[in-house]
Amino acid sequence: MDSATPPPSRNRFVGSTVFSRGSYAEALRIGEILRKETVGGALLVLAAVIALIWANSPASDSYFALRDFTVGYEPWHLELSLGAWAADGLLAIFFFLVGLELKREFVAGDLRQISKSIVPVAAAVGGVAVPAVIYALVNLASPGTLRGWAIPTATDIAFAVAVLAIIGSHLPSALRIFLLTLAVVDDLIAITIIAFFYSSDIQATPLLLALIPLAIYAFLAQKYRRFFGRHAAAAWLILLPLGAVTWALVHASGIHATVAGVLLGFAIPVIRSQASGGPEAGPGLAEIFEHRFRPISAGVAVPIFAFFSAGVAVGGWDGLGSALADPVALGIILGLVLGKPVGILATTWVLTKATRATLDSSFKWIDVFGVALLAGIGFTVSLLVAELSFGNGSLHDDHAKVGILAASLIAALLATAVLRTRNRQYRAAEELERVDSDQDGVPDVYQERA
């Protein structure tokens, strides 16, 4: 070897580009997801605003009566309030989509490549750990409120994308992919936290029984993926009842029922079978189900949950001041507004310096900072964890909700202030991406889907 030629690096990440644009197909798929989440985010915000106004109006008693109205079959432990049905039942649809997205990303998406996944995965971990530590430090003198340490760890992608739509931001595809990946990994961590830290009095019998319908569900989905892909009604008539039984048994076991939604999502195959032409012939069943059920999740399930969960009687300015002075609310606000961006940005910076990687040419560190601020919008999962931590309707739960709403608003305003100033650069980068894709000769199948 020539002495003037440097030896090849043993580190595959050295000199690489972090937050790269990814494949064109991946960029199109994520763009489509984010467009649907924009509508869902707008509905989520609208539902939360209606709940807040109603809960603080002269007719507030009717709101809480509606939220606490019980319906269901008690012998199956399913006599629940409407608020509980929204949290345990409707959110299972949301987490089913999370399961589909997680599996697809790690099986067929860009996350299957370590070089592309290491930074967003590490950034998500940093964005979970730092807010949790900040919350714990604020509540260190109050052991009774430490249970809420996981509340400020989640990012609400629908709310975040709605903010992007409102401010008219044209994020480069590399940053959009990073934001969605961050939220997906964030959800995975949240699911793990809920399963291990917020499940109590676990009953082995219903949990073991849940494995039976889950196994049948997985077998049918794998064996007859082509059939379920072609016939939409078949999933409703065959897979849905099995999924409902699995959900009910998991709920009865003491593990939070939303975990069942994730497991059901994981059971759906991602890759198209060879009998159907293989991966190159088109999307697999997971992607087909994602297209079918995401509108139900984003347009119905999550907004209804937000409606029943976000309604908190603030009690005027005095009540608001009292709530914000509570270490619970303070820890949540500091965790989401300060801890999220610090955790994400610091982890990303350390990794790039350690590996000597560079940012994609379409954006700069200020843009990463803007996205990190946007990740401080914690809503759906944060509200769920608050209810699991303190009990729906308790004083600490109400204060936690005030903290979540205040933190999400502050994070949205700060992210808007940063990202809106960069719109001109984003539009230039978007135009460059369009030119590059035209020159590269995008396959017809992608052009049709675009």
N, C-alpha and C positions, 0 to 999 in steps of 0.2 A: 504493500500500500504506500502511495506517495506520502511523504512526510508532511507535505503542505495540505493534504486533505484531512480534515478533522475526522476522528473516528465516529461512527454512528452512535447516537445516543441510545442508552438502554431504557430511557424513560419515554414511553410512547406519547406522553403528553407534552414533552418539551417542544416549544416552538409551535404548538397547535393553536387553533383558534377556539375560544370558548364562546358559547351562545351563537354557534354558526347557524346558517339559514336552514340547514337540514335538507331533506329531499323535497322536491317540488310537490310530490303527492302528499307528503306530510304537511307541508305548508298549506295546501288547499284544504286538507281535512280539518286542520286546526282552525283555519279561517272560517270554515262552515260551522264548526262547533261554537266559535265565539260569536258568530252572527245570531245563532239561536239563543245563546246565553245573554245576549244584549236585550232581547225581548223579555226573557225570563227575569233578568235583573231589574228591568223597569217595572214589571208586575210585582216583583218582590218588594221594591221600594214603595210602590203604591199601596200594597197590602199593609206594610208596616206603618205608613203614615195614617191610613184609615184607622188602624187599630189604636194608635197613639191618640188620635183625636177623639175617637169613641170612648176610650178608657178614661179620658180626662174631661169628658163632657157631662152635662147634667144627666145624661142617659147611661152613665157608666155602669150602673147596676145591671143593665140588660146585657152589656158586653160580657161581664164576668159570669153572669148566669148562663149565657150561651157557651162560653169557654168551659165551664164546669158541668154542663149538662152531660149526664152519663147515659151510655147506650152500649149494649152488648150482652153476651151470654156469660153469666157469672161462673157456672160450673167449669168453664174452660179458662177461667181467669181473664176473661175478655170484656168484663163490664167496666169500660173506661170512659173518662170524660172526653169531650170532643177535642180538647187540647191535647190529651194523651194519645188519642187516635191519630192526630196530626203528627205528633212527635215520634210515636212508635210505628205507626202504620204508613202514613204518606211519605215520611222521610226514608222508609225502606226502599221506596221507588228511586229516590235520589241516590241512595247508597248502592242500589243495583246498578245504576249508570256509572257510579264511581268504580265499582268492581269491573264492569266491562271495559272502562277506559284504562284502568290500571293494568289489566291483563293484556290489553292490546298494545299498550306502550312498551311493556317489558317483553312481549313475545314477538311483535311485528313492527313496533314503532322505533323511533330513534333512540329510546332508552335502552334498547337491547345492546347498544354499543357503549361499552364502558367509557370510551373517550368522550362521548356526547352526553352521557348521563351523570358523570361524576360531579360536575359543577352544580347543575340544578338540584341534584339529590342532596349534596352536601349543603348547598345554600338553604334548602328546605329544612334540613336538620338544624342548622344554625338559627333559622327563623322560628323554630319551635322552642329550642333550648333557651335562648336568651330571654324571650318574653316570660317563659315559665320561671326562670330564675328571678327576674325582676319582680314578678307577682309574689313569689315566695318571700323575697326580701322585704317587700312592703308589708306583708301580712305575717311576718315572723313573730310578732308579739301577740298574734291572735290565732292560736291553734285551730279554733273552730272554723276559720275562713280559709285555712291553707288548702282545704279540699278543692278549692276552685283554681288550683295552679294551672290547669290545662285550658281554662277558658280563653286566654289571649293567644293561644297557639295556632288557631286556624285562620285560613284565608278564604273569603267568599268570592269565588271566581265570577259568579253571575253579577254580584254587586259591583265588583271591580270593573268588569267589562261594560256595565251600564254607565259607570263614570267615564270610561274612555269614549263611549258613544256620545255622552252629553257634551264633553269638551271637544269632541271632533278630532281626537288624536289619531294619527296614522302611524301607529307603531310599526317599525320594520318587522318582517316575518320572524327574524331571529329572536327579537324581544317578545313577540307574541307567543312563540313556541316556549320560550323560557318561562313566561308568566303562567301558561297553562300547565307546563310540566311541574313548576313549583307548586301550583295548587293541587295537582294530582298526587304528588308525593306527600304534600301536606295532609291531604285527605287520608292517605294510607297510614300516616303516623297517628292521625286523629282516631281512625278506626281501631288501631292497636291500643291506644290509650283508653278508649271507651270499653273495649273488650276486657282489658286486664285490670283497669283501675275503677271502673264504674259499673261493674257487675257485682251483685251481692246475693247471698243465700242461694247459691247455685244448686239446682236439683239435677242429679245425674240421670234419672229415669227419662224425663222429657227430652233432655239433651241427647241422650243415646237414641231415643226414638226418632228424633229429628234427622238422624243420619239416614234413615230408611227412605223417606220421600226425597231427601236431597240426592241420594245415590241413584234413585230411579230417574229423577229429573236430569241429573248429569248424564246418565246412560242414554236417555232418549235424545237429549240435545246433541250429544256426540255422534250417536248412531244415525240419527235422522236429520242431520243439520240441513241437508238440501231440502227436505220436505218442509221444515219449519221456516226456511228462508223463502220458499215460494208461496206458502200458504199462511198468510198473516193470522187467519182465524184459528189455525191449529195451535198456535202458541197460547192464545187466550183459553181455548177449550181443554188443552192437555197440560201444558207447562204451568199455567197460572194456578190451577187448583193444587198441584204438587208444591208450588212455591208458597202458596198460602198456608198449607199444612206445615211446611217447614218453618215458616215465620211464626205460626202460632205455638209450635213446640219449643222453638228457641225462646220466645217470649215467656212461656211458662217455666223455662229452666232457670230464669233469673239473669241470663245474659241479655244485654239490650238488643231488642229485636232488629234494629238497623243492621247489626252484624250479619243477620240472615240474608239481608239484601246483598251485601258484599259477597257472601259465599255463593249465592245464586248467580251473581254476575261472573264470578270466577269459573263457574261450571260451564259457561257457554264457550264453545270453540271459537278461536280467533282466525285460524287458517282455513281456507276453503279446502274441502276434501279433494283427493285426486279424482274421485268419481265425477266430481263437478268441474274438473279441469285444472285443479290445483290453484295455488295462490295467484297465478297470473291471470286467471279467468275472471276475477272480480272480487268484491269484498266478501269476507267470511261472515258467519252468523252473528258474531259479536258486533261488527260494524252495522249490519242490517238492523239488529235489535236497537242499537244506539240511535239510528235514524228514526225508528218507529216510536221509541219510548221517551226520547229526550224532550219532545214537546210536552208530554204528560208531566214529566218531572219539573221542567223549567216553567211551564205555563200553568200548572195546577197544583202539584204536590208542595213545592217549596213556597209559593205565595200563600197557600192556605196555612202552612206551618208558621210562616212569618206573621200572618194575621193573628193567629191564636197565641203566639209566643211573644210578640213585640209589644202587646198592649200592657202597659204598666201605668198605674195611677201615680203620677209624679208628685202631686200635692202642691202645685204652685211653685213660686220661686224659692220659698223656704224649704219645701220638700226636695227640690232639685239640688239646692245647696247641701242639704243633709245627705242626700244620696251620693253626691260627688265627693263629700268629705269622708265617706266610708272607705276604709282601706281596700275593700273588695273592688269598688269602682275605680279607685285611684290606681290600684295594681293593674287592673285591666287596661285602663287608658295608657299608662306608661308602658305596659307590655306591648300593646298593639302599635301605638304611635312611635315609640322610641325603640322598643326591643326588636320588633320585626325588621325594620330597615337596618338597624345595627347588626343583627344576627346574619341577615342575608348578605349585606354589603361586605361585612368583615370577613365572612367565610369565603366569599367569592374572591375578594382581594388577596387573601392569604393563599388560596389555591393557585391563582394566576401567577403570583410571585414565586411560589414554591416550584411550579412546573415551567415557569418562563413562557406561559401561554399568552396570547394576545386576544383582545376583543375583536369581534367582527367589525369590519370597516364601516358598517352602516350606522353605528352608534358609538357613544362615548360613555365614560363612567357616570356622568350626570344623568344619563338615561337609565342606567342600572339603578341609580339612587331613586329615580322617579318610580320605577317599577317596584322597588323595595318598599317605598312609601305606600304604593297602591296595595301591596300585600298586607298592609296593616288594616285593611278593611275586613274585619272578622264579623260575620253575621250569623248565617244559618247554623253552622256547627258550634259556634261560640254560644249561641242561645240554647242549643241542645245541651251542651256540657254544663251550662249554668243551671239548667233545670235538674240535671242529674246530680250536680254538686250540692245544691241547697234545697231542692224541692220546689215544684212550681207554685208560685204565689207567696213564697216566704219573703221576709224582709230583705235578706241577703240576695235572694234571686231577683227581686225587683231592683235593688241597687246594682246588681251585676248587669241587668238589662240596660239600665241607664248608662252604665259605663261602656257597654258594648256599642250602644247607639252613638254616644258622644265620641268615642274613639274612632268609630267608622266614619263619622262626619268629619272629624279633624283630619284623619288620614286621607280621605277623599279630597279635601280642600288643599292640603299640602301637595298631594300628587298632582292635582290640577295645576297648581302654581308652577310646578317644575316642568311637567310634560307639555303644557300648552305653549310654553315659550320655545319648544323644540319642534313644533309642527312643521315649520318650513323645511327643516332638515329631514324630517320623516317623509314628507312628500317627495323630496328629491331622492331619498333612498328607495321609496316605493316605485318611483318611475324607473330607477336603475334596475331594480329587480324584475320589472315587467320587460324591459329591454333585454336583459340577460336571458329570461325564460323564452322570449321570442327567438333569440339567436340560437339558443340551445336546441330548438325544435321540440316543443312539448308534445308528448304523445296525444293522439286524438281523444283518448278516453279522459285525459285530464282536462283538455280544452272543453269537452262537453260538460264535465262536472263544474268547471269554473263558471 
